[in-house]
Amino acid sequence: MSRVRFLITSALPYINGVKHLGNLAGSLLPADAYARFLRREGEEVLFICATDEHGAPAEIAAREAGMDVQTYCDLQHGIQRRIYERFGIAFDFFGRSSSPENQELTQLIFQQLETHGWIDERVVEQTYSRIDARFLADRYIVGMCPHCGYTAARGDQCEHCTRLLVPSDLICPRSAISGADDLELRTTRELVLRLSAMSDIVSEWVTKHQATWPPLTRQIAWKWLDEGLRDRSITRDLSWGIRVPRVGFEDKVFYVWFDAPIAYIATTRQWAVSRGTPGEWESWWVDAGDVEYTQFMGKDNVPFHTVMFPAMLLGASRQWTTATTIKSVHWLDYYGGKFSTSRRRGVFTDQALELYPADYWRYFLLTQMPETADTSFTWELFADTINKDLAGMFGNFVNRVLRWCVSQFGAVVPHGGMSGGREERLYSDCADTISRFRVSMRSLELRRATRDLRGLWSLANHYIQECAPWRLVRSDPDAAAMVIRTCLDLVRILAITCDIIMPTTARTVMNALHLTPIEREVPLSHVLDHPLPEGRIFDVIEPLIGKITTDDVVRLRRQFDPPQIL
């Protein structure tokens, strides 16, 4: 039996501007942590993402920026790519949904669906705004959701209750561009995906895979299926997008929801081309029985990944790879209200990097991962977490061990003394904690994994406090040398384990300890097997983590004062 390979995708960040911390916490960061963990475990991993570049929002954002849409997307893709690099998001490839590869594959999957009878042509009425002089894409019609009463629901989906909508569902609809409410319906031709006829296919697929899904994913998928699937348009009267390869539809493009998930496949193809192995993408996406495919996303994307995308792939060809696990999360709020790109509400990723190092954000966001319910970002909680955990437990331990060793033995792992029962218990406890961490990561319980990591830091701090080498050195220098040698090895262990969550900080510590490439890449299952050798020279480093003061919190609250929640 062939070894399992792991395909990982994060929901595609949209091109219309820098993303906020909610986007980072909801998909990009947990996907990266999982990919880093699996690589550390020695697994074969492919981590793919791309910017989602088509649709009316890109056109409108480009127009507001005074650019043509291609130039705008080129610029924004580069901005987002650099931000994610600074956050340590280690994609194997970060592509674009506007790539030639995505155009070709989107048209291919459309033709496969059409061949199998899943596409219909219909004359429909579509909303037209006379003030804006254009047909309005569903997401650019806003109004009240008929199900939950949310007043800023879009014409394609209510962000509050996640129900899919059509513009005619909205109460008091208006243009999201101009605010005009003098909307009218005009006839146009469109192509639709016959989702209503695919309900049994999708239900069978969900039933087969749902055992590995979190409750949120299952609940949203079955809510959709129980309410009955509706046919959905796959074409739009727009100029920016992937052209529809059908006579009479040359002036239309595919709806963004249709081509965006296909970009997962297309980006894998871009990755393969970049490696000089252009056919390699098929080993991940076509008849790939050895691939375990995990998708990461916020709850607003769940319907598209549990119903739409699998329906497309299964309807096109049973050979396409579909998701094994769909890891969805709730919202990360900002002081009780939603982060919002359009309203500039909350903290955005570029701003965050100007304030504090990336690892502060990575650690904090993973500790607050909204896995079972919405969680809320506050500056008070952020400061408390960084000060207590990163500065007080991790950073303080590393810095005090290195500095104390230098003061008594020099910048070298000291000789002398033999470990005893206390050290055996310590390493046994460390092994148990690391084992729990690995189980948590394998099961995608990321908040629990950060608690396990914190448990390892606690063991290290308890050991040095209990042994008190600063007192022991006066009566038994050899015993003190053994204790500090053990502590230096704990620094190594902490650096390697935290590499998954805080890669920049981990690299700083590994560099200070002069770890070899083999020592740096040791699997977690063997991290305790090869302690730092006596006589190893190390470097003293500046304090790893700075504390956030009460004055800082006051300043940040004032700077990012949350606007009134609408």
C-alpha positions as CSV (number, residue, x, y, z in Angstrom):
1,M,0.0,0.0,0.0
2,S,1.4,3.4,-1.0
3,R,2.1,6.0,1.7
4,V,-0.5,8.7,2.2
5,R,0.4,12.2,0.9
6,F,-1.2,15.3,2.3
7,L,-2.7,18.0,0.2
8,I,-3.6,21.2,2.1
9,T,-5.5,24.3,0.8
10,S,-6.5,27.5,2.5
11,A,-9.6,29.4,1.5
12,L,-8.5,31.9,-1.2
13,P,-8.0,35.5,0.1
14,Y,-9.9,37.9,-2.1
15,I,-7.9,40.4,-4.1
16,N,-9.6,43.6,-3.0
17,G,-7.2,44.8,-0.4
18,V,-5.1,43.6,2.6
19,K,-6.9,41.0,4.7
20,H,-7.7,41.4,8.4
21,L,-6.7,39.2,11.3
22,G,-9.9,37.3,11.1
23,N,-9.0,36.0,7.6
24,L,-5.5,35.0,8.9
25,A,-7.0,33.1,11.9
26,G,-9.8,31.5,9.9
27,S,-7.8,29.7,7.2
28,L,-4.2,30.8,6.3
29,L,-2.6,30.4,9.8
30,P,-4.1,27.1,10.8
31,A,-3.4,25.6,7.4
32,D,0.2,26.7,7.7
33,A,0.6,25.3,11.2
34,Y,-0.8,22.0,10.1
35,A,1.5,21.9,7.0
36,R,4.5,22.7,9.2
37,F,3.6,20.0,11.7
38,L,3.2,17.3,9.0
39,R,6.5,18.3,7.4
40,R,8.1,18.0,10.8
41,E,6.6,14.5,11.1
42,G,8.3,13.5,7.8
43,E,5.1,13.5,5.7
44,E,4.9,14.5,2.1
45,V,3.0,17.7,2.0
46,L,1.7,20.1,-0.6
47,F,0.3,23.4,0.7
48,I,-1.4,25.5,-1.9
49,C,-3.2,28.8,-2.0
50,A,-3.9,31.7,-4.3
51,T,-5.5,35.1,-4.5
52,D,-9.1,35.1,-5.7
53,E,-9.2,37.7,-8.4
54,H,-12.3,37.6,-10.4
55,G,-15.8,39.1,-10.0
56,A,-17.4,42.5,-9.6
57,P,-15.5,43.4,-6.4
58,A,-12.2,43.3,-8.2
59,E,-13.5,45.6,-11.0
60,I,-15.0,48.0,-8.5
61,A,-11.9,48.1,-6.3
62,A,-9.7,48.7,-9.4
63,R,-12.0,51.5,-10.6
64,E,-11.8,53.2,-7.1
65,A,-8.0,52.9,-7.2
66,G,-7.9,54.5,-10.7
67,M,-6.3,51.4,-12.3
68,D,-7.3,48.9,-14.9
69,V,-8.3,45.7,-13.2
70,Q,-5.3,43.6,-14.4
71,T,-2.8,46.2,-13.0
72,Y,-4.8,46.4,-9.8
73,C,-4.7,42.6,-9.3
74,D,-1.0,42.4,-10.1
75,L,-0.3,45.0,-7.5
76,Q,-2.5,43.5,-4.8
77,H,-1.3,40.0,-5.4
78,G,2.3,41.1,-4.7
79,I,1.2,43.0,-1.6
80,Q,-0.6,40.0,-0.1
81,R,2.2,37.6,-1.0
82,R,4.8,39.7,0.8
83,I,2.6,40.0,3.9
84,Y,2.1,36.3,4.1
85,E,5.8,35.7,3.7
86,R,6.4,38.1,6.6
87,F,3.9,36.1,8.7
88,G,5.9,32.9,7.9
89,I,3.1,31.3,5.9
90,A,5.1,28.6,4.1
91,F,3.1,27.9,1.0
92,D,4.6,25.5,-1.5
93,F,3.0,27.8,-4.1
94,F,0.9,30.9,-3.8
95,G,-0.9,31.4,-7.2
96,R,-3.6,33.4,-8.8
97,S,-7.1,32.5,-9.9
98,S,-6.6,34.7,-13.0
99,S,-3.8,32.4,-14.2
100,P,-3.9,30.8,-17.7
101,E,-3.9,27.5,-15.9
102,N,-7.1,28.3,-14.1
103,Q,-8.7,29.6,-17.3
104,E,-8.0,26.3,-19.0
105,L,-9.1,24.0,-16.1
106,T,-12.3,26.0,-15.4
107,Q,-13.3,25.7,-19.0
108,L,-12.4,22.0,-19.0
109,I,-14.5,21.3,-15.9
110,F,-17.4,23.3,-17.4
111,Q,-17.2,21.2,-20.6
112,Q,-17.2,18.0,-18.5
113,L,-20.2,19.1,-16.6
114,E,-22.0,20.1,-19.8
115,T,-21.2,16.7,-21.4
116,H,-22.7,14.9,-18.4
117,G,-25.9,17.0,-18.6
118,W,-25.4,19.2,-15.5
119,I,-25.6,22.5,-17.2
120,D,-28.8,24.3,-18.4
121,E,-29.3,27.5,-20.4
122,R,-32.1,29.8,-19.1
123,V,-33.5,33.2,-19.7
124,V,-33.6,34.9,-16.3
125,E,-34.3,38.3,-14.8
126,Q,-31.2,39.9,-13.3
127,T,-31.0,43.1,-11.2
128,Y,-30.0,46.2,-13.1
129,S,-29.1,49.5,-11.5
130,R,-29.8,52.5,-13.6
131,I,-27.8,54.8,-11.4
132,D,-24.7,52.5,-11.7
133,A,-25.5,51.7,-15.4
134,R,-24.7,48.0,-14.9
135,F,-26.0,44.7,-13.9
136,L,-25.3,44.1,-10.3
137,A,-23.5,40.9,-9.2
138,D,-25.5,39.3,-6.3
139,R,-22.9,40.3,-3.7
140,Y,-23.4,44.0,-4.8
141,I,-27.0,44.0,-3.8
142,V,-27.5,44.4,-0.1
143,G,-30.6,44.4,2.1
144,M,-32.2,42.6,5.1
145,C,-31.8,38.9,5.4
146,P,-35.3,37.3,5.5
147,H,-34.1,34.5,7.8
148,C,-32.2,36.4,10.6
149,G,-32.9,40.1,10.0
150,Y,-29.3,41.0,9.4
151,T,-29.5,44.4,7.7
152,A,-26.3,44.1,5.6
153,A,-26.9,40.7,4.0
154,R,-25.6,40.4,0.4
155,G,-27.6,39.1,-2.5
156,D,-25.6,35.8,-2.6
157,Q,-25.2,35.0,1.1
158,C,-25.9,36.3,4.5
159,E,-22.6,36.6,6.4
160,H,-24.5,36.5,9.7
161,C,-26.4,33.2,9.4
162,T,-24.4,31.8,6.4
163,R,-27.6,31.0,4.4
164,L,-27.3,31.3,0.6
165,L,-29.6,33.8,-0.9
166,V,-30.7,35.2,-4.2
167,P,-31.3,39.0,-4.6
168,S,-35.0,38.6,-4.7
169,D,-34.8,37.1,-1.1
170,L,-33.6,40.4,0.3
171,I,-35.9,42.9,2.0
172,C,-35.4,46.5,0.9
173,P,-32.6,45.7,-1.6
174,R,-30.2,48.4,-2.7
175,S,-27.0,48.8,-4.6
176,A,-23.9,48.3,-2.6
177,I,-22.0,50.5,-5.0
178,S,-24.1,53.7,-4.9
179,G,-26.8,52.9,-2.3
180,A,-29.5,53.4,-5.0
181,D,-32.7,51.5,-4.4
182,D,-34.3,52.2,-7.9
183,L,-33.3,48.7,-9.0
184,E,-35.1,46.9,-11.8
185,L,-35.1,43.5,-13.3
186,R,-33.9,42.9,-16.9
187,T,-33.8,39.7,-18.8
188,T,-30.5,38.0,-19.7
189,R,-29.4,34.6,-20.6
190,E,-27.3,32.5,-18.2
191,L,-26.0,29.0,-17.7
192,V,-26.9,27.3,-14.4
193,L,-25.5,24.3,-12.6
194,R,-28.3,21.9,-11.9
195,L,-27.6,21.5,-8.2
196,S,-31.2,20.5,-7.5
197,A,-30.6,17.3,-9.5
198,M,-27.3,16.6,-7.7
199,S,-28.6,16.4,-4.2
200,D,-28.3,12.6,-3.8
201,I,-24.7,12.7,-5.2
202,V,-23.7,15.4,-2.7
203,S,-25.5,13.8,0.2
204,E,-23.7,10.5,-0.5
205,W,-20.4,12.3,-0.6
206,V,-21.0,14.2,2.7
207,T,-22.2,11.0,4.4
208,K,-19.0,9.3,3.3
209,H,-16.6,12.0,4.5
210,Q,-18.3,13.8,7.4
211,A,-16.7,11.6,10.2
212,T,-13.5,13.6,10.0
213,W,-15.3,17.0,9.9
214,P,-15.8,19.3,12.9
215,P,-19.4,19.8,14.0
216,L,-19.6,23.2,12.4
217,T,-18.8,21.8,8.9
218,R,-21.3,19.0,9.3
219,Q,-24.1,21.3,10.6
220,I,-23.8,23.8,7.7
221,A,-23.5,21.0,5.0
222,W,-26.7,19.3,6.3
223,K,-28.6,22.5,6.7
224,W,-28.1,23.2,3.0
225,L,-29.0,19.6,2.0
226,D,-32.0,19.4,4.3
227,E,-33.4,22.7,2.9
228,G,-33.0,21.5,-0.6
229,L,-30.4,22.5,-3.1
230,R,-31.3,25.1,-5.7
231,D,-29.9,25.5,-9.2
232,R,-27.3,28.2,-9.3
233,S,-26.0,30.5,-12.1
234,I,-22.4,30.0,-13.2
235,T,-22.2,32.9,-15.6
236,R,-22.3,36.7,-15.2
237,D,-22.5,39.8,-17.3
238,L,-19.1,41.1,-16.4
239,S,-15.9,42.0,-18.4
240,W,-13.3,40.6,-15.9
241,G,-13.1,36.9,-15.5
242,I,-12.8,33.6,-17.3
243,R,-14.6,33.6,-20.6
244,V,-17.4,31.0,-21.2
245,P,-16.5,28.7,-24.1
246,R,-20.0,28.5,-25.6
247,V,-21.5,30.1,-28.7
248,G,-23.7,33.0,-27.7
249,F,-22.0,33.5,-24.4
250,E,-18.7,35.1,-25.6
251,D,-19.5,38.3,-23.8
252,K,-20.0,36.6,-20.4
253,V,-17.6,35.2,-17.8
254,F,-17.9,32.5,-15.2
255,Y,-19.3,33.5,-11.9
256,V,-16.4,33.9,-9.4
257,W,-17.8,31.2,-7.1
258,F,-17.4,28.7,-9.9
259,D,-13.8,29.4,-11.0
260,A,-12.3,30.2,-7.6
261,P,-12.2,26.7,-6.1
262,I,-10.8,25.3,-9.3
263,A,-7.9,27.6,-8.7
264,Y,-6.7,25.0,-6.1
265,I,-6.1,22.6,-8.9
266,A,-4.7,25.3,-11.2
267,T,-2.3,26.5,-8.6
268,T,-1.0,23.0,-8.1
269,R,-0.5,23.0,-11.9
270,Q,1.5,26.3,-11.6
271,W,3.5,24.7,-8.8
272,A,4.4,21.7,-11.0
273,V,5.4,23.9,-13.9
274,S,7.6,26.0,-11.6
275,R,9.4,22.8,-10.6
276,G,10.0,21.7,-14.2
277,T,7.6,18.8,-13.8
278,P,4.5,20.1,-15.6
279,G,2.5,16.8,-15.4
280,E,3.1,16.3,-11.6
281,W,-0.1,18.1,-10.7
282,E,-2.2,15.2,-11.9
283,S,-0.7,12.9,-9.3
284,W,-2.4,15.1,-6.7
285,W,-5.7,15.7,-8.4
286,V,-6.5,12.9,-10.9
287,D,-7.1,9.3,-9.6
288,A,-5.0,10.2,-6.5
289,G,-6.1,7.5,-4.1
290,D,-3.2,8.0,-1.8
291,V,-3.9,11.7,-1.2
292,E,-5.6,13.0,2.0
293,Y,-6.9,16.4,1.2
294,T,-7.6,18.9,4.0
295,Q,-9.3,22.3,3.4
296,F,-9.2,25.2,5.9
297,M,-11.8,28.0,5.9
298,G,-14.1,30.2,7.9
299,K,-17.7,29.2,8.2
300,D,-18.9,31.5,5.4
301,N,-17.0,29.4,2.9
302,V,-18.4,26.1,4.1
303,P,-21.4,25.9,1.8
304,F,-19.1,26.3,-1.3
305,H,-16.8,23.6,-0.1
306,T,-19.2,21.0,1.2
307,V,-21.8,21.4,-1.6
308,M,-20.8,23.5,-4.6
309,F,-17.2,22.4,-5.2
310,P,-17.7,18.7,-4.6
311,A,-20.8,18.8,-6.8
312,M,-18.8,20.4,-9.6
313,L,-16.0,17.8,-9.3
314,L,-18.2,14.8,-9.0
315,G,-20.5,15.9,-11.8
316,A,-17.5,16.6,-14.0
317,S,-15.6,13.4,-13.4
318,R,-15.3,10.9,-10.5
319,Q,-11.6,11.0,-11.0
320,W,-11.0,14.4,-9.5
321,T,-9.7,14.5,-5.9
322,T,-12.3,15.8,-3.4
323,A,-11.7,16.9,0.2
324,T,-11.1,14.3,2.9
325,T,-11.4,16.8,5.8
326,I,-12.9,20.3,5.9
327,K,-11.6,22.2,8.9
328,S,-14.0,25.2,9.4
329,V,-14.0,27.7,12.2
330,H,-16.4,30.3,13.6
331,W,-15.6,34.1,13.5
332,L,-12.8,35.9,15.3
333,D,-14.6,39.1,16.3
334,Y,-13.2,42.5,17.2
335,Y,-14.6,43.6,20.5
336,G,-17.8,41.7,19.9
337,G,-18.4,42.9,16.3
338,K,-17.2,41.3,13.1
339,F,-13.9,42.2,11.5
340,S,-14.8,43.8,8.1
341,T,-12.6,44.6,5.1
342,S,-15.2,46.8,3.5
343,R,-15.7,48.8,6.7
344,R,-12.1,48.8,7.7
345,R,-13.1,47.4,11.1
346,G,-10.5,45.7,13.2
347,V,-6.8,45.1,12.8
348,F,-5.4,44.3,9.3
349,T,-2.4,42.1,8.6
350,D,-0.1,44.9,7.4
351,Q,-0.9,47.0,10.4
352,A,-0.3,44.0,12.7
353,L,3.2,43.5,11.4
354,E,4.1,47.1,11.9
355,L,3.1,46.8,15.6
356,Y,4.6,43.5,16.7
357,P,6.6,40.6,15.3
358,A,4.7,38.0,13.3
359,D,5.1,35.3,16.0
360,Y,3.3,37.3,18.6
361,W,0.2,37.2,16.3
362,R,0.7,33.6,15.2
363,Y,0.8,32.4,18.8
364,F,-2.1,34.6,20.0
365,L,-4.4,33.8,17.1
366,L,-3.9,30.1,17.5
367,T,-4.6,30.3,21.2
368,Q,-7.9,32.1,20.3
369,M,-8.8,29.9,17.3
370,P,-12.7,30.0,17.1
371,E,-13.0,26.3,16.7
372,T,-16.2,25.7,18.7
373,A,-17.7,29.2,18.9
374,D,-17.0,32.8,18.0
375,T,-14.1,34.3,19.9
376,S,-13.3,38.0,20.3
377,F,-10.0,39.9,19.9
378,T,-9.3,42.6,22.4
379,W,-6.1,44.4,23.0
380,E,-6.3,43.6,26.7
381,L,-6.5,39.8,26.0
382,F,-3.7,40.1,23.4
383,A,-1.4,41.9,25.9
384,D,-2.2,39.4,28.7
385,T,-1.5,36.4,26.5
386,I,1.8,37.8,25.2
387,N,3.0,38.9,28.6
388,K,2.1,35.7,30.5
389,D,2.8,33.1,27.9
390,L,5.4,34.3,25.5
391,A,7.3,36.7,27.7
392,G,6.7,35.2,31.1
393,M,7.1,31.5,30.3
394,F,8.8,30.9,27.0
395,G,11.0,34.0,26.5
396,N,12.0,34.3,30.1
397,F,13.1,30.7,30.4
398,V,15.3,30.9,27.3
399,N,16.9,34.1,28.2
400,R,17.6,33.3,31.9
401,V,19.1,29.9,31.1
402,L,21.5,31.3,28.4
403,R,22.5,34.3,30.5
404,W,23.0,32.4,33.8
405,C,25.0,29.7,32.1
406,V,27.3,32.4,30.6
407,S,27.7,34.0,34.0
408,Q,28.9,30.7,35.7
409,F,30.3,28.5,32.9
410,G,30.7,30.6,29.8
411,A,28.9,30.4,26.5
412,V,29.3,26.6,26.3
413,V,27.2,23.6,27.4
414,P,28.9,22.7,30.6
415,H,30.6,19.4,31.6
416,G,30.1,17.7,34.9
417,G,27.4,16.0,37.0
418,M,25.1,13.1,36.2
419,S,21.3,13.3,35.8
420,G,19.1,11.4,38.1
421,G,15.5,10.5,38.9
422,R,14.3,14.0,38.7
423,E,15.6,14.4,35.2
424,E,14.1,11.1,34.1
425,R,10.7,12.2,35.4
426,L,11.1,15.5,33.6
427,Y,11.9,13.9,30.3
428,S,9.1,11.5,30.7
429,D,6.7,14.3,31.4
430,C,8.1,16.2,28.3
431,A,7.6,13.1,26.2
432,D,3.9,12.8,27.3
433,T,3.3,16.5,26.6
434,I,4.9,16.3,23.2
435,S,2.8,13.2,22.4
436,R,-0.4,15.1,23.4
437,F,0.7,18.0,21.2
438,R,1.2,15.7,18.2
439,V,-2.2,14.1,18.8
440,S,-3.8,17.5,19.0
441,M,-2.2,18.6,15.8
442,R,-3.1,15.4,13.9
443,S,-6.7,15.9,15.0
444,L,-6.6,19.6,14.0
445,E,-7.4,20.8,17.5
446,L,-5.2,23.8,17.3
447,R,-6.3,25.6,20.5
448,R,-5.6,22.4,22.4
449,A,-2.2,22.1,20.7
450,T,-1.2,25.6,21.9
451,R,-2.2,24.5,25.5
452,D,0.0,21.5,25.1
453,L,2.9,23.7,24.0
454,R,2.3,25.9,27.0
455,G,2.4,22.8,29.2
456,L,5.9,22.1,27.9
457,W,7.0,25.6,28.8
458,S,5.5,25.1,32.3
459,L,7.5,21.9,32.8
460,A,10.7,23.7,31.9
461,N,10.1,26.6,34.2
462,H,9.0,24.3,37.1
463,Y,12.3,22.3,36.7
464,I,14.6,25.3,36.9
465,Q,12.7,26.8,39.8
466,E,12.7,23.5,41.7
467,C,16.5,22.9,41.1
468,A,17.5,26.5,41.7
469,P,21.0,26.2,40.1
470,W,21.9,29.7,41.2
471,R,21.9,28.4,44.8
472,L,23.2,24.9,44.0
473,V,26.3,26.2,42.3
474,R,27.7,27.4,45.6
475,S,27.6,23.9,47.2
476,D,27.8,21.6,44.2
477,P,29.1,23.1,41.0
478,D,28.9,19.8,39.1
479,A,25.3,19.3,40.1
480,A,24.6,22.9,39.0
481,A,26.3,22.2,35.7
482,M,24.1,19.2,35.1
483,V,21.0,21.2,35.9
484,I,21.9,24.0,33.5
485,R,22.9,21.5,30.8
486,T,19.5,20.0,31.2
487,C,17.9,23.4,30.9
488,L,19.9,24.2,27.8
489,D,18.6,21.0,26.3
490,L,15.1,22.1,27.3
491,V,15.7,25.3,25.3
492,R,16.5,23.1,22.3
493,I,13.4,21.1,22.8
494,L,11.2,24.2,23.2
495,A,12.7,25.7,20.0
496,I,12.0,22.7,17.9
497,T,8.5,22.2,19.1
498,C,7.5,25.8,18.8
499,D,8.8,25.9,15.2
500,I,5.4,24.8,14.0
501,I,3.7,27.8,15.6
502,M,6.4,30.4,16.0
503,P,8.9,29.7,13.2
504,T,10.9,33.0,13.3
505,T,11.4,32.8,17.1
506,A,12.3,29.1,16.8
507,R,14.9,29.8,14.2
508,T,16.5,32.6,16.4
509,V,16.9,30.1,19.2
510,M,18.2,27.3,17.0
511,N,20.7,29.7,15.5
512,A,21.8,30.7,19.0
513,L,22.3,27.0,19.9
514,H,24.3,26.4,16.7
515,L,22.0,23.5,15.8
516,T,23.0,21.5,12.7
517,P,20.5,21.0,9.9
518,I,19.9,17.4,11.1
519,E,19.3,18.6,14.7
520,R,16.9,21.3,13.4
521,E,14.8,18.9,11.4
522,V,14.4,16.0,13.9
523,P,10.8,14.7,14.1
524,L,9.0,15.5,17.4
525,S,8.8,11.7,18.1
526,H,12.6,11.7,18.5
527,V,13.2,15.2,19.8
528,L,14.3,13.9,23.2
529,D,16.7,11.3,21.9
530,H,19.6,13.6,21.0
531,P,20.4,16.1,23.8
532,L,22.8,19.0,23.3
533,P,26.4,17.7,23.5
534,E,28.7,18.9,26.3
535,G,31.1,21.5,25.0
536,R,28.7,22.9,22.4
537,I,29.2,26.7,22.1
538,F,26.1,28.9,22.0
539,D,25.3,32.6,21.6
540,V,23.6,34.8,24.0
541,I,20.6,36.6,22.4
542,E,18.6,39.7,23.1
543,P,15.4,39.1,25.0
544,L,13.1,37.2,22.8
545,I,9.8,38.7,23.7
546,G,9.0,42.2,24.9
547,K,6.1,42.9,27.2
548,I,3.1,45.0,26.2
549,T,2.4,47.7,28.8
550,T,-0.9,49.1,30.0
551,D,0.0,52.4,28.2
552,D,0.4,50.4,25.0
553,V,-3.1,48.9,25.4
554,V,-4.6,52.3,25.9
555,R,-2.8,53.7,22.9
556,L,-3.8,50.7,20.7
557,R,-7.4,50.9,21.8
558,R,-7.5,54.6,20.8
559,Q,-5.8,53.9,17.5
560,F,-8.1,51.1,16.6
561,D,-11.2,52.4,18.2
562,P,-14.0,50.0,17.0
563,P,-16.6,51.9,15.0
564,Q,-20.3,51.5,15.8
565,I,-21.6,48.0,15.0
566,L,-24.2,48.3,12.3
